[in-house]
Amino acid sequence: MPLFDLTEFFKLSSALNYNLSAASLNRYNVLMYIVGNKRLDQDERLDREQKGILMEALGYLFSAYRQKRRRLGPMAVLHPLRAAAIYTRILDDLSMINLLTLLFHDVLEDVKPGQFDVRQWKAMEGQLYDLLERMEPEHETRLMHHLLCLTRVKRESYYQYIGRLLHNAREAPELVAIKLADRLDNTLDMRIDLEDALARIDFFEMIFQILFVTNYPGYRPIMEHTPTTAINGAKRLYQLFKNAVLLSLIRQLLPSSGQQTVKDLFDAVSEASLMEAQRTLIHLVSYHVKDLESQRSLLLEAMQYCYSGRSDLVTKPDGSQLLDGLFSTYFRHKSGKIRNKHLDILYQNKPLMLEASVAFIVIFLSFLNDEKYYIRGISARGIRAR
């Protein structure tokens, strides 16, 4: 499947959710769907042993995440299962350690003793210890090292976290592909729509009509505006910002990884982000900025801004350009509380959100067009206006 296709993502989610909702949960069916019926080892006995360990991992995840939900409502356990499934779709040779890493990549952050009663926690600890005891000592050590690298620690900014992860990836290059698979799932998991808005429209034809065709009546959505969800347009743009940070730091810190898996997932995150920016813009012209003259004016202003090269770097707000200071004002804050306040302000500024969608379209197309492209002003220390 195309890794960045939202419709295929909905199908993947539905298939996993259907299995998880069965009266008698069959971990083997779930595992085989995740690995795409591929072998983990050419030796039949070893393949069976490794799949047995992965099924124990699934049992632990089902216990640990059974009361947890994603922000939009679906079961939280779907995220690690989907991320692992996405990862296996582009590989011929699978690694048990890498699959365990993907399945457990959020466990150290998400699963805490205080979330369970004593009996539940002891049972889960027993499940985990049994799993680890079945592994070779060097495999257990490698797995724990991976999980520590992928876990963001307290007081660590997102930039510092990605910088540390990529530093460790020099010795464990598989971490880059694992993190990209995680971000790809997070990017696709921002909508719970019945269908992809891009499925019924040629996005770039719509933009051409707005800019050049004088009798264009404007885009008219076939559905009424849906209620605001837990992830609104401003929060979706913030997720695209996080992708831009990750991709920029990969380009700077690991410019020549040479792994085809990394390139495929890097491009998939870029494509998924590009399409999400398009969906956000479609939503804005459908329901919030409906006047054609206003749309045309904002698109032309964003075009001039991007063509000047200012979308390729972090800027300061200067009062004359809507897009100046977008990253440094609304997205950069380490504190989630402060950042959410700024995202609430951004959400009220629909013209800026429209231009920001254009800027992100340009940014992710630039990642796809130029293998040396990154946003200047983004580093592992943070972001600094240029």
N, C-alpha and C positions, 0 to 999 in steps of 0.2 A: 504494500500500500504506500502511497505518497505519505511520507512521515509528517508533513505539515498540513494535510487535508483534514479540515474540521469534520466533514461528513464521515470520513473513515474513523476519525477519533470517536465520534458518537457511537459508531458501530462497535468499536473496541470496548468502549465503556459499557454499552448495553449487554454485550456478550458476557463480560466479566460479572456485571451486576446480576444478570440472570442466573449465572452459576452460584453466586454468593447467596442468592435469595432462595435457593432450592431447599426443600424440607430436610434433605439429607445431603449435607455439603460434601462433595467429592473433591478432595484436595488434589488428587491425581489429574482429574479433568482440568482443573484450574491451572495446574502446573504445565500440562501439555499444551494448553492454549497459550500460555505465556511464552514457552520456548518454541512454539510452532512445530511441535512433534520432532524437534531436532535432538540429536544425541549430545550428551555431555562428554562422552568418552567412547572411543572405538571399541574398547574392551567392554563386553556386555555386563560383566559383574561390576566393574567400576562405574559404568553408566547408571546401573540400578542403585548402587550405593549413594552416588552423588544426588540422584533424584530423590532418594529417601531423605537425605539431609535437607534438601530444598522443601520437601513436603512438611518436614518438622518446622522449618522456618515459616511456612505458610500457617501452620497451626498456631505458632506463637503470635504472628501478626494478627490473625483473626481474634485471638484473645485480647491482645494489647489495644487494638483499635475498635473493638466491637461497639463502644459507646461514643466514638468520635465521629464527627462529621466535617466535611469540607465546608468552606465559607458559603457555597451555594446550596448546601444541603445533602449531597450524596455522601455515601459512606467514605470515611477518610482512608480506609484501607485500599480503595481503588487507586489512589495516587502511586504508591510504590509498585503495585501490580502492573499498572499501565506503563510506568516508566521502564520497568524491566521488560515488558512486552515490546515496547518501542525499540529498546536497545537490541533485543534479539532479532528483530525484523531485518536488521542490516548486517547481521553477522552470519558467517557459515560455521565458524568454530566457537562454541560457547565455553565460558569459564564459570565453574561453580562459584568461585570466590567473587567474581565480578557481579554475578546475579545475586548472591547473598548481600553484597554491598548495596546494590540498588534496592533490594527489598527492605534492608534495614537502615537506609541512609538517613532517615529522619528519626529513628528510634531514640537516640540519645537526647534529642531535643523534645520529642513528643511524649515519651512514656516515662512518667514519674511515679514513685511509690504512693504519694498522696492522692493519686487519682483512683486508687483501688483499695478495697478492704484487705485486711491482712491475709485472709485465706486466698483471695484471688492473686495477690502479689506473690505469695509463696508458690502457688501453682505455676505462675508464669515464669518465676525464677527457675523452677524445676525444669520446665520446658526448655528454657534457654541453656541451662547447664547440660542437659542431656544432648542437645544439639552440638554444643561446643566439644563435648567429650568424644563425639563421633568423628571429629575432624582431626587431621594431622596437626601437630603443634605449630608447624610453620604456616599452615593455612589459617589457623586461628589467629596467629600473630599478625599475618597480613590483613586479615579481615578487620581486626580491631584497629590497625593503623589506618586503613581506609576510612573507617567510620569516624575516627578522631579528626582526620583531615577534612571530612565533609561536614563536620558539625561546627556551626558558628558559636563561639563562646561569648560569655557575657562581656559587655563593654567593647566588643569588637565590631567595627563598622563593616558594612557590606564590602567595601573596597579592600579593607585589611583582610577580611575573610577570604575573598577570591584571590588576593595576592598570596596569602599563605597556602591556599589550596594549590595554586599553580606552581609555587616554589616546590612543594612536595611532589608535584606531578613530574618534575624532572627525574625523580627516581622511580615514580609509579605512574607512567604516562596514561594508564587506563583511567585514572581519576578524571581526566578532562572529558572523555566521552561519557562517563557516568554522570558528571555534572551537567553536561549538555542535554542528556536524555531527561534528567530531572527538570531542567528549565523548559525543555520542549513540552513536557506534560503540563507544567504550570501555565505555560502560555496558551495552550489549547483549552485548559480547564478554567476559562474565565467566562464561559457562556453556557447557558442551559436552554438554549433556543430549540425550537422544533426543527429548524433547518438553518443552514448557513445563508446569511444575507447575500453573500457573493454568488450563490448558486443561481440566482435569478436576475443577475445584472452583469453587464460588461462595465467594470468600474472605470477603466480608462476612456471608454466611449462616453460615459456620463460626464467625466471631467472635460473632455473635448467639447461636448455640447454646451456645457455651462460657459466655457470660454469663448467659443467661436460661433455658435449657431443662434442667430438673433430671435428665431421663433420657437426655440426650445421651451416647452411649457414647464420644465422643472421636473425633478424626480418625485414620483408619488408612490409612497410605500403602500403595499397591499394590506398591511396589518396596522391596527391602531398601536399607539405608543404603549408598550408594556410597562408594568410597574417597575420602579427602580429596584435593582437587586443589591445584594451585599457588595458586589463588585461593580461600581459605576464607571463611567467613562474615564474619569480622572484617575481612578485606581488602576484601570487597564493601561493607561498611558504610563503610570509609574512602573508597572511590570515590564513594559517595553523599554523603559529607561534601564531597569536592572539587566535586561538582555543586552542592551547597548554597552553597559559597563562590562559585563562578562566577556562579550566578543572583543571589545577594545583591549581588555587586559590580556586575553589569549593572544591577540595579534602582537602585543608589545612584549610579553614575557615568554611566550612560546611560539615565536614566528615561524619556526620550521619543524613542526612536530612530525610531519610526513606520514601520519596515520590516516588511511582512507576513511576509517570509521569516524575519526574526529572531523575530517572535512565534510563528510556526509551529514553529520549531526549539526555541525556549525552552519552549513547551508540550510538545513531544515529549520533551525531556530530562526535564521534570518528570514526565510520564506514565511514561516508561521507568524513572525512579528510583522512583516510587511502586510500580510493579509489581515491581521488584526487591526492595524492602523487604517486599512481601507474600510473595514467594517465600522470602525468608530466614526470615520468621516461620513460614510453613508448614513449612519444614524443621525449625525448632526444636521446634515442637509435635509433629512426626511422630517425631522421633528422640531429642531431648535433654531436653525439659521435657514429659514425657508425662502427668504427674499433672494431672487436671482442676482440682482445687482450687488447685494452684500456678499453672496457666495463668490461672485466673479472678482470683486475687489479683494477679498481675503486670499483667494487662490493666487492672484497676481502678486500681491504683497509677499506671500510665502515663497512664490517662485523667485522673485528678485532676491529675497533673503538667502535662500538656498544656493542660488546661482552665484552669489557673492562669496560663497564658501563659509559663511558664518554658521551654517548648520553642522559643519564638520569640527566645531570646537565649542568648548564651554565658554559662555559669554556672561557679562554682567548686565543687569537691567539698566537701560539708559533712557527709558521714557519715550523714545521715538519709534522703536520697533517692538511689536507685540512679542516676538519670539526671543528677543534678547533677555537673558537671565532665566530662561525656562528651566534649565537643569539646576542652576545655582540657587534659584528662589524656591521652587516647588518640590524638587525631588531629592536634594542632597542631604537632608537632615538625618542624622543618626537616630535620634529619638523618634519612635513611631508616633508618639502623641503629638509632637510638634509637626511632624511630616503630615499626619492626617489633617491637622488644621489647615496646612497650606494646600493640601489636595482638595479640601472642602472649598477653599477660595477659588482654586482652579476650576472646580466643577461649576461654579457660578459664572465663569467667564467662557461662554460658548464660542465666541470668535477666536480666542486664544487656543481653545481645544481644537478647533478646526485647523488652524495653522500648525499646531503641534502635530496633528495627525499627518499633515503634508510633510513636515520635517522628518518624522519617523519613517515615512515611506521612502524619502530620499536617503536617509541614513542606512536603512536595511538594503535598499537597492545598491548603495555604494559598497556595503560589505560583500555583496554578491558579485559586483562588477570588478572589484580591485582587491587582490589578495593581500595588499599591504595597507589597506585602509583601516583607520581607527579614529576615534574622536579624540582630538587633542585637548588636553586639560584633564583627562581621566587617568589616574594612576592608582597604585595600591595604597597610597597615602590618603587618597580622597579625590575630590574634584577641585580644580582651581581655574577661575576664569582667565581666559587668554585675551 
